[in-house]
Amino acid sequence: MVPVVEFEAARPQLTAVAFRLLGSVHDAEDAVQTTWIKASTADAADVRNPAAWLTTVLTRVCLDQLRARHRRREEPLLADMIPAEELAADEHYLRRENVSRALLVVLDRLTPPQRVAYVLHDLFDVPFREVARTLDTTSDNAKKHASRARRRIEQTTPAFDTTVDSAVVDAFLAAAAGGDIDRMLALMTDDCVRTADPALIPAGTPSVVTGARPVAEETRLFADRIRAATPMVVAGRQTHVIAPGGHVFAVLDITTRNGLVSRIAIGRAGARTPVSMP
C-alpha cells in the first residue's frame, strides 16, 4: 500500500495528468480517486518511486476510459452539452493551471494511445519505456504514437492571409473581452456585419446584424465567450475557436478591410471539425 502522505503529495500532479488525458476536472478527480483505491489495496512494498508508480496506475485508469469512449464512438462533448457547473469547473482549472485551451481542443482529436503517449512524454517528461509499459507495447511503438500526435498538433500554419490583419483582429477581441465599446468602434468599419448560426444565439436574436454600434453593443454582452476564444486553424483557415474549459463551442471567423474589422461570422463547430494549433 502506498502511504497516504505519498499519495497526497502526488495528487496535484495526478490531477494535472488526468485533466489533460480526459479533458474534464470531474472525470480527472474520479480517476485520481480510483487510483487511490487501487493504490490502497495493492502490494506496493517494492515500489521505489511512488509518484511514478501512481502515474502509471492513473494513466491506465484514464486509458480504459478513453478506449471505452473510442469503442462507443463517442464524439468529444461540445460546450453546450456539458452541465454549467462542470463547464465552469473546467474553465476555472484551465485558467488556474494555465493549461493551453487550444491544446485541449486538439487532444480530443487524437486516438487514445496517441493522447497518452503525447501527454506523458511531451508534457510530463515520462520516458518512453514507461509510456510503452503503460500502453502494453514497445518503446518504438510508443514513440510512433507520440510522433503521430505531435504531427497532428503541430501542423504547419497555412500561408499568411493578406486579407486579414491579425493585429487588428487581436486588438478587437481584446477590446471585446473587456467590454470596451469605444475601442471596438474604433476598430470596425461603419458597415460591419455580424452573422451567426441561429443555434448559437438567444431566441429572437437576428442572425444578421449590420452597423458598427449594434454589433459592438451586442458583442459586449458576450465578453465571457470572447475571453474563452483561442486562435486556431480550422479547416485550413486562421480563425478563433471559442472553447470554454477546452470544450469547443463556436468558431469566430473575422474579416478585415483597410485595417478595420468588416465582418464577424460566428459558426457552430462540430465535435470533429478539423482543427490545429497555429
N, C-alpha and C positions, 0 to 999 in steps of 0.2 A: 504494500500500500504506500502511495506517495503521501508524505506528511502534509497536513492541511496548510502549514505555513509555506511549503514549497509551491503548492497549487495556487494559493492566493497571490504569491509573488509573480507567478506566471500568468495569472488571469488577464491582465490588460493586453499582453501580447497575444494570448489565445483569442481574445475577443477581436483584436485587430486582424488577425489572420482569418478568422471565421467570417467577419464582416465582408472582407474582400472576396472570399470564396462564395458566400451565399447572397451577398448584396442586401442583407436585412439585419438590423440590430436584434430584432425579436428572434429570428432564426439563429443568429450568431450566439445569443445568450443561451438558447436552448441547446445548441451544440456544445457549448462550454459546460453546461450543467451535465449533459450526457457524458462528456469526457470525465468529469469529476466522479460520476457514478462508476464508470469503468475503472478509473484510477484507484478508487477507494476499495474496490473488490479484487483488484489484480495483484498478483505476486510480483511486486516491483523491488524485491530485495536486492537484485543485482543491477538495478538502474543506476548508472553513473552520472547521467545528465538528465535530471527530472524534467527540465524545461524542454529539451529536445524530444524526450520520450512522450511528454504530454502533447507536444505539437504534432507528432506522428499520429497519436490516438485521435486527436481532434480532427486532423485532416482526413482521416479515414471515415470519421463520422460525417463530415461535410461531403466527402466524395460519394458516400452512399446516397445522400440527399440529392446531389447533383445528377447522379446516374439515374435515380428514380424519376426525377423531373424529365431527364432525357428520354427514358423509356416511355414515359407517358406523353412525350412530345409536347410538354408544356412550354408555351411561349413565355418570355420574360413579362412580368406584370407591368402594365403601363401605370403611370402615377395615379390616374383617376380610378383605378381598380383596387387601390390599396387603402385600407381604413386610414382616416385622417390622423389618428393618434400614432399609428405605426409609421406613416409617412413623415410626420413631424419628428419622431424619434430618429429616423434615418437621417433626416436633414440636420438635426442637432449634432449627431455623432460625426457626420461628414464634415461639418464646419469646425467642430471642436478638435477633431484629429487631423484636420487639413488633408482629407482624402480627396484625390482627384475625381471630380464629378464626371469628366469625360472618360476617364479610365474605367469607372464603374459601368458606364453605358456599354463600352466596348467589351468588357469582360463577360457581359451577359451573352455575347455573340460567340463565345468560344465553346469548344467541346469540354466535358468535364476533365479529361486528362490534360488538355491544353491549359485550362484555367488553373488547375492545381500546380502544374509544373511551372507556369509563369509566376504565379503568386508566391509560391515557396522559394523558388530560386532567384527570380529577378527582383522581387520586392522585399524578401526577408533573408536572402543570402543563405538559404539551406542548400548544402552540397547536393549535387545530382545523384550521388549514390544513395542518399537518404530519400530524395524525391522518388527514385526508382523503387526503393523498398516500399514506400507508401503506395505507389501505383502498381506494385507487384509486376514490375517489368525490369528491363535492363537500363543501365545508365545511358547507353546510346539512344534508346527509345525515349527516355525522359528528356534528353537533350533535344530530340526531334520535336517532341510535343511543345517544349518551350520555344523552340525556333519558329514553329508554325504560329504560335500565339504571338510572338514578337512581330512577325511579318504582318499579321492581321492588325496589330495595334499600331505599328509604326509605318503604315502605308505612306507612300510618298505624297506630299501635298500637290494637288493639281497646279497647273501653270497659273501664274498670277492673273487674276481677272481685272483688267483695266477699267471695267465699267463700274467697279465698286471701290470706294475709298474706305479702306479698313479703319483708318484713324478716325474718320467721321462716324462710322458705324459704332466704334468703341466708345467715342465721346457721347454719342446719342444714348447708347444703352446705359452708360454711367449716369447720365442726367435722368434717364427714365427710372433707374433703380433708386435714385434719391428723390424722385417725385418733383424734380426741378423743371417746371413748365417753361419758364423763360429761356432756360438753356436749351431745352428741346426745340422750342420755336426757332431759336437762332440757328439750329442745325437742320431745319426742314424747309423744303420748298413750300410755297403758299398752297400749291395744289396737291400736296402729299396725299396719298391714298393708302388706306388700311383695308386689306381683305382678310377674311378669316373663315375657316371651316365652321359652319354653324354649330357643330358638336362641341366646339371649344369655347363658345361664348354664351353668356346668360340668355335665357329665352327672351325673345322680343328685341334683342340687340341686332341691328342691321349687320349683314355680312360684309358690307362695303361702307366705309366712312371716308368722306372726302373733305379736305381742308386741314391745314396745319393745326389750328387750335382745337377743333373737335378731336383730331387724332391724339394730340398731346394730352388733352384732358382725360380722354379715355385711358390712354397708356398709363397715366399716373395712378389709376385705380388698380392696376395690376403690377405694381412695383415689386411685390413679393415674388411673382413669377419671373420677372426680369432678373432679379437677383439670383435666381436658380438657373440662369442660362449660361451655357459654356460654348465656346467656339468649337465646331466640329465640321468635318467634311461629310456631307450627306449626299449619297448617290453621285459623288464626284464634284459636288459644288460646296464652296465655303459658306457655311451658314452658322446659326447659333441654335443649339438644342436646349429647350427648357427641360430640365431633369431634376426636380426636387428629390433630394435623398438619393440621387443617382438613378432614378427611375424616369424613363422617357415620358414626356407629356405632349410636347409640341415642338415644331421647328419654326424658327424665325428666319425668313429669307428677306433681307433688307437690300434695297436697290438705291444707289445714289446717282445724282445728276448735278454736274457742276459743283461738286463739293458739298452737296446737301442731300439729306435723305428724301427720296421722292416716292418711295413705295415700301410698305411693310406688309409682307404676306405671312400669315400665321396658318400653318398647315398641321394636320394631325399626323403624327409619326407612328407607323406600325411597329410592333414588337420586333420585327425582323427587317426594319428599314436599314439599308446598308450604310453604316456609319464608320468613320475612322477618325483618329485624332489628327489635328493639323500639325 
